[in-house]
Amino acid sequence: MLLSINWSEFWVHLFKVLAILYVITITSTVIIVILENRSPLKTISWILVLITLPVFGLITYLVFGQSFRKQKMFSLKELGDMKWLQVMSQDQKLNLYKNRWLKDERIQEKKNLMTLLLNNSKALLTGYNRVKILNDGKETFPSIFKALKKAKDHIHLEYYIIEDGELASELLSLLMNKAREGVEVRVIYDDVGSWKLSKKYVEDLKEAGVQIYAFLPVRFPILTSRVNYRNHRKIIVIDGQTAFLGGLNFADRYLYGIPEIGAWRDTHLKIAGEAASSLQIVFLIDWYFVRQEVLLDGKYLPYKKVKQKCLLQVTASGADSDWASIMQAYFLAITSAKNNVYISSPYFMPNGSILMALKTAAMSGVDVRILIPYKSDSFMTYWGTLSYVEELLEAGVKMYFYKGGFNHSKIMMVDGIMSTVGTANMDVRSFEQNFEVNALIYDEETTLELRARFLADLEDSEELNLSHWQERSKTQKIKESLARVFTPLL
């Protein structure tokens, strides 16, 4: 006898069962979010996403939200952290107060910042360096290609974005030729940032003898939160003696700009000297992570001195770090400033600590100026950035819209004596999730050169006025407020 099925009742019961299972899942996930002990703002943001966006919110959390900081996901990377660095950083801390580089009274005032970086990221202090500031793609890429052509022993390259195009093609040709000449060529690219990189590009490099690996490959993004921890670093080290870092990736827009926005304004550094070995250390640790290969041959870390003197520390941070080292460096640099703090950041969404530091500095009489893009390549982060403008203006911070194109520079200058250039944006993602690297420079000449360019950028900018800013439309304010809620997740 055939069973008679009431399909309408069946679907009602099925819906009830699925609803109950979903509520149990969401409740369990909310409890997990709470128990992770993140910042209250981030915890509340994720709870709102989970509750207000059915199904999509849960998927978003599974892909982007899970926290693996200090967990087993990065244990291999921790193993690659060379033990002798600990010894050297301890020695430097003991000798820092006697260091001959600290005879300059203004540099001596930054001693606490140097000590902080020795403690939180084992960032060794180097003295004999030559630093060249590269102000855009037209200066940066020819300088990089010229240096790559001179490589004799090895090329180590680590980038967030390598994207098929004119720049990537020239890079491909250079690396293939060098590998065929017998030069060791190693490449790390971020698997998410370089999604537009063709398989053929990678295969051609491998066939030429280049060792190339993706950082945290994401094969099934829906099933993994590795998509949330990206290698945002841009590092090139040539023969252990010449290095590059900064904000420019190997994609044509970094050279030619974006038609709807305009020219691409960015800042990169070319470093020769001891600090090149510091950047090499960052690469070698990342190489160990992607390849499980330890490269400790002395040729990779020559700590080659140059005649010029420029005090410099290279600090790296990421989801594997015990401390948010770059964020801590920003915080201390701002709170210890006596005269001025100048900042340029394309994505400005600071956490509570940095926001309070900036407002406190401005209200105490420090000249704080922040340059942000007038147009951006990301509407959500742009609205999020704008949500901070009013309270900063109220505190006396001078805010500027850059109108000469898209300003992607990630720089800060303090008191005309200390500056930093690197890959970290002034936002929560760079502070807590991305793998970043910055150069902290304690040198008047370099800092004043960066400041001069910053002031030149201000001439192509509009200073924001508080009363005028408060008159913006309600629609704009709503966009900013909604984006502000999601800034911890961006």
C-alpha positions in Angstrom: 0.0 0.0 0.0 1.5 3.3 -1.1 2.0 6.0 1.6 0.1 9.2 1.0 2.4 12.2 1.5 1.0 15.6 2.3 3.7 17.6 0.6 2.6 21.0 2.1 3.0 19.6 5.6 6.3 18.0 4.7 7.8 21.3 3.5 6.5 23.1 6.6 8.1 20.5 8.9 11.3 20.6 6.9 11.4 24.3 7.1 10.9 24.2 10.8 13.7 21.6 11.3 16.1 23.7 9.1 15.1 26.9 11.0 15.8 25.2 14.3 19.2 23.9 13.0 20.1 27.3 11.7 19.2 29.0 15.0 21.3 26.5 16.9 24.2 27.0 14.4 24.0 30.8 14.6 23.7 30.7 18.4 26.8 28.4 18.6 28.7 30.7 16.3 27.8 33.8 18.3 29.1 32.1 21.4 32.3 31.2 19.6 32.8 34.8 18.5 32.3 36.0 22.1 34.7 33.5 23.5 37.4 34.5 21.1 37.9 37.7 23.2 38.4 40.0 20.4 37.9 43.8 20.7 34.3 44.6 21.7 33.8 46.5 18.4 34.8 43.6 16.3 32.8 41.1 18.3 29.6 43.2 18.1 30.2 43.7 14.3 30.4 40.0 13.7 27.3 39.3 15.9 25.4 41.9 13.9 26.4 40.3 10.6 25.5 36.8 11.8 22.1 37.9 13.1 21.0 40.5 10.4 22.2 38.6 7.3 20.7 35.1 7.4 22.8 32.4 5.7 25.1 35.1 4.0 26.3 36.3 7.4 27.2 32.7 8.4 29.1 32.1 5.1 30.9 35.4 5.5 32.1 34.5 9.0 33.2 31.0 7.9 35.2 32.6 5.0 36.5 35.8 6.6 35.8 35.8 10.3 37.6 33.0 12.1 40.6 34.0 14.1 43.7 31.9 13.8 46.2 34.3 15.4 48.8 32.3 17.3 47.1 29.1 16.5 48.5 26.0 14.7 47.7 27.3 11.3 50.9 29.3 11.5 53.1 27.0 13.6 55.3 26.2 10.7 56.0 29.9 10.3 57.0 30.2 13.9 59.5 27.4 13.5 61.1 29.4 10.7 61.8 32.3 13.0 65.5 32.1 13.4 66.6 31.7 17.0 69.8 33.8 16.7 67.6 36.8 16.0 66.4 36.5 19.6 70.0 36.6 20.9 71.0 39.5 18.6 67.9 41.6 19.6 68.7 41.0 23.3 72.2 42.2 22.8 71.0 45.3 21.0 68.6 46.1 23.8 71.5 45.9 26.3 73.7 48.2 24.2 71.1 50.6 22.9 71.7 53.2 25.6 75.4 53.2 24.7 74.9 53.2 21.0 77.0 55.7 19.2 74.1 56.4 16.8 72.1 58.0 19.7 74.4 61.0 20.2 71.9 63.1 18.3 69.5 64.3 21.0 66.4 64.1 18.7 67.2 60.5 17.7 67.8 59.7 21.3 64.2 60.7 22.0 63.1 57.8 19.7 65.0 55.3 21.8 61.8 53.9 23.3 60.5 53.2 19.8 63.6 51.3 18.9 63.4 49.3 22.0 59.7 48.5 21.4 60.5 47.1 18.0 63.4 45.0 19.4 61.0 43.6 21.9 57.8 43.0 19.8 59.3 41.9 16.5 63.1 41.4 17.0 63.7 44.2 14.5 67.4 44.7 14.5 68.8 48.3 14.5 71.1 48.9 11.5 73.3 52.0 10.9 75.1 51.8 7.6 72.4 52.2 4.9 71.7 54.2 1.8 68.0 54.9 1.3 66.6 56.3 -1.9 62.9 57.5 -2.0 61.0 56.5 -5.1 57.9 58.6 -5.5 55.8 56.8 -8.1 55.8 53.9 -10.6 57.8 55.8 -13.2 60.6 56.1 -10.7 60.2 52.7 -9.0 59.8 50.1 -11.7 62.8 51.2 -13.8 64.9 51.2 -10.6 63.8 47.7 -9.8 64.4 46.3 -13.3 67.8 47.9 -13.4 68.8 46.4 -10.1 67.4 43.0 -11.1 69.5 43.0 -14.2 72.6 43.3 -12.1 71.9 40.3 -9.9 74.7 37.8 -9.7 73.8 35.3 -7.1 70.2 35.4 -6.0 66.9 37.3 -6.4 64.2 37.0 -3.7 60.9 38.5 -4.6 57.7 38.6 -2.5 54.6 40.4 -3.6 50.9 40.8 -2.8 49.9 41.4 -6.4 51.5 40.2 -9.6 49.0 40.7 -12.4 49.3 39.9 -16.1 50.2 43.0 -18.1 53.1 45.1 -19.3 54.9 45.2 -16.0 54.4 41.6 -15.2 55.7 40.6 -18.7 58.9 42.6 -18.2 59.4 41.0 -14.8 58.8 37.6 -16.3 61.4 38.1 -19.0 63.9 39.4 -16.5 63.5 36.6 -14.0 63.5 33.9 -16.6 66.8 35.2 -18.1 68.4 35.5 -14.7 67.4 31.9 -13.8 68.8 30.6 -17.0 72.1 32.5 -16.2 72.3 30.5 -13.0 71.1 33.1 -10.6 68.9 31.6 -7.8 65.4 33.1 -8.2 62.7 32.6 -5.6 59.3 34.2 -5.7 56.4 34.2 -3.2 53.1 35.6 -4.4 49.8 36.0 -2.5 47.3 33.6 -3.8 44.3 35.9 -3.3 46.0 39.2 -4.3 47.4 37.6 -7.4 44.1 35.8 -8.5 44.5 37.5 -11.9 47.9 36.0 -12.5 47.6 33.3 -15.2 48.7 29.7 -14.7 50.9 30.0 -17.8 52.9 32.8 -16.1 53.7 30.6 -13.2 54.5 27.6 -15.4 56.8 29.6 -17.6 58.8 30.8 -14.5 59.0 27.2 -13.2 60.2 25.9 -16.6 63.0 28.5 -16.6 64.2 27.3 -13.2 62.5 29.9 -11.0 61.2 28.6 -7.6 57.8 30.1 -7.2 55.1 29.4 -4.5 51.8 30.9 -3.5 51.3 32.1 0.0 48.4 30.3 1.8 46.8 28.9 -1.4 43.1 29.1 -1.5 41.6 26.3 -3.5 38.1 26.4 -2.1 37.5 29.9 -0.6 34.0 29.1 0.7 35.5 26.4 2.9 38.5 28.1 4.3 39.3 31.3 6.2 42.8 31.4 4.8 41.4 34.0 2.4 41.3 36.3 5.4 45.0 36.3 6.1 46.9 37.7 3.2 50.5 38.4 2.5 50.4 42.1 1.8 54.2 42.5 1.7 56.2 43.9 -1.3 59.8 42.8 -0.9 62.7 42.4 -3.3 66.2 41.5 -2.1 69.1 41.2 -4.6 72.3 39.4 -3.7 71.5 40.2 0.0 72.8 43.7 -0.5 70.1 45.7 -2.3 66.4 45.7 -1.4 63.1 47.4 -2.2 59.9 47.8 -0.2 56.9 50.0 -0.3 53.4 50.3 -1.7 53.7 49.4 -5.4 52.7 46.0 -6.8 53.4 44.5 -10.2 50.1 45.6 -11.9 49.9 48.1 -14.7 47.6 50.5 -12.8 50.5 51.1 -10.4 52.3 52.6 -13.3 49.6 54.1 -15.5 46.9 54.9 -12.9 43.1 54.2 -13.1 41.1 56.0 -15.9 38.2 56.9 -13.6 40.5 58.1 -10.8 43.7 59.4 -12.4 47.4 58.9 -11.8 48.7 56.5 -9.2 50.7 58.3 -6.5 52.8 56.0 -4.3 56.0 55.7 -2.3 58.6 53.0 -2.5 62.2 52.7 -1.0 65.4 51.4 -2.4 67.7 50.3 0.4 71.4 49.4 0.1 73.4 48.3 3.2 72.7 46.4 6.4 69.0 46.8 6.3 68.8 44.7 3.1 69.7 41.7 5.3 66.8 42.7 7.6 64.4 42.5 4.7 66.1 39.2 3.7 65.2 37.8 7.1 61.5 38.5 6.5 61.7 36.8 3.1 63.6 33.8 4.4 61.0 33.2 7.2 58.2 33.5 4.7 60.1 31.1 2.4 60.3 28.6 5.2 56.6 28.9 5.7 55.7 28.2 2.0 58.5 25.8 1.2 59.6 24.3 4.6 63.2 25.0 3.5 65.8 26.7 5.8 68.2 29.0 3.9 70.9 30.0 6.4 73.9 30.2 4.1 76.0 33.3 4.9 75.6 34.7 1.4 72.0 35.5 2.0 72.7 37.6 5.1 76.0 39.5 4.5 75.0 42.6 6.5 77.0 44.5 4.0 77.8 48.0 5.1 77.8 51.1 2.9 79.6 54.4 3.6 76.4 56.3 4.2 74.8 56.3 7.7 71.1 56.0 8.1 69.6 54.4 11.2 66.9 52.0 10.2 64.8 49.1 11.5 62.7 46.7 9.5 59.7 45.4 11.3 57.2 42.8 10.1 53.8 41.9 11.5 51.1 39.4 10.7 48.6 36.9 12.0 51.5 34.8 13.3 53.0 37.6 15.4 52.7 37.7 19.2 52.2 41.4 19.0 50.7 43.9 16.5 54.2 45.4 16.1 53.5 47.9 13.3 50.3 49.2 15.1 52.3 49.5 18.3 55.0 51.4 16.5 52.5 53.8 15.0 50.9 54.3 18.4 54.1 55.1 20.2 55.4 57.3 17.5 52.2 59.4 17.6 51.8 59.6 21.3 55.5 60.5 21.8 55.5 63.2 19.1 56.4 66.7 20.3 56.0 68.9 17.2 54.2 67.2 14.2 52.8 64.0 12.8 52.2 63.8 9.0 50.4 60.7 7.7 49.4 59.5 4.2 47.2 56.4 4.0 44.9 55.2 1.1 42.7 53.2 3.5 42.3 55.0 6.8 40.2 53.0 9.3 42.2 53.1 12.5 41.4 51.0 15.6 40.4 52.8 18.8 44.0 53.0 20.1 45.3 54.8 17.0 42.3 57.0 16.8 42.6 58.2 20.4 46.4 58.7 19.9 45.8 61.0 16.9 43.1 63.0 18.7 45.1 63.3 21.9 48.2 64.4 20.0 46.3 67.1 18.1 44.5 68.4 21.2 47.8 68.6 23.0 49.2 71.0 20.4 51.0 68.6 18.0 50.5 69.5 14.3 48.7 66.4 13.0 47.9 66.2 9.3 46.4 63.3 7.5 46.2 62.9 3.8 43.5 60.6 2.3 42.4 60.1 -1.3 39.5 62.1 -2.7 38.7 59.1 -4.9 39.3 55.5 -4.1 39.4 52.1 -5.8 37.2 50.6 -3.0 33.9 52.3 -2.2 33.3 50.5 1.1 36.7 51.3 2.5 36.3 54.8 1.2 33.0 55.4 3.1 34.6 53.8 6.1 37.5 56.2 5.9 35.1 59.2 5.6 33.3 58.1 8.8 36.4 59.2 10.9 36.8 62.6 9.4 34.4 64.6 11.5 35.7 63.5 14.9 39.3 64.0 13.9 38.5 67.6 12.7 36.7 68.2 16.0 39.9 67.3 17.8 42.0 69.6 15.7 43.5 67.1 13.3 44.0 68.7 9.8 42.4 66.5 7.2 43.1 66.7 3.4 41.6 65.2 0.3 44.3 64.4 -2.3 43.0 65.4 -5.8 46.0 64.6 -8.0 44.8 61.1 -8.7 44.8 58.1 -6.3 47.3 58.5 -3.4 48.3 55.0 -2.3 51.4 56.0 -0.2 51.6 54.5 3.2 54.0 56.9 5.1 54.3 58.7 8.4 56.7 61.4 9.5 57.2 62.5 13.1 59.1 65.6 14.4 61.3 65.8 11.2 63.6 63.0 12.5 61.6 59.7 12.3 59.6 58.3 9.4 58.2 55.0 8.2 57.5 53.7 4.7 56.0 50.3 4.0 53.1 48.1 3.1 50.8 48.7 6.2 47.8 50.9 5.8 46.4 52.8 8.8 43.6 50.3 9.2 42.5 47.3 11.3 43.2 44.7 8.6 46.9 45.8 8.3 47.2 46.0 12.1 45.7 42.6 12.9 45.4 40.3 9.9 47.6 41.0 6.9 51.3 40.1 6.8 53.0 43.5 6.5 56.5 45.0 6.5 57.6 48.5 7.2 60.9 50.4 7.4 61.3 52.6 10.5 63.9 55.3 9.6 65.6 57.6 12.2 67.3 60.1 9.9 66.7 63.8 9.4 67.6 64.0 5.8 65.4 61.1 4.7 62.5 62.2 6.9 62.7 65.8 5.6 62.7 64.5 2.0 59.6 62.5 2.7 58.0 65.5 4.4 58.8 67.8 1.5 57.0 65.4 -0.9 54.1 65.2 1.5 53.8 68.9 1.7 53.9 69.0 -2.1 51.0 66.5 -2.2 49.1 68.9 0.1 49.3 71.5 -2.7 47.3 69.1 -4.9 44.8 68.6 -2.1 41.8 70.2 -0.4 41.9 70.9 3.3 38.6 69.9 4.9 36.6 72.4 7.0 34.6 71.1 9.9 31.5 73.3 9.5 31.4 72.6 5.7 31.9 68.8 6.3 29.0 68.7 8.8 26.7 70.0 6.0 27.2 66.8 3.8 24.0 65.0 2.9 22.1 62.6 5.2 22.6 59.9 2.5 26.3 60.3 2.7 26.3 60.2 6.5 24.2 57.0 6.4 26.7 55.4 4.0 29.6 56.3 6.2 27.8 55.1 9.4 27.0 51.7 7.8 30.5 51.3 6.5 31.9 52.2 9.9 30.1 49.3 11.5 31.8 46.9 9.0 35.3 48.5 9.1 36.6 45.8 11.6 35.6 43.2 9.0 37.0 44.9 5.8 
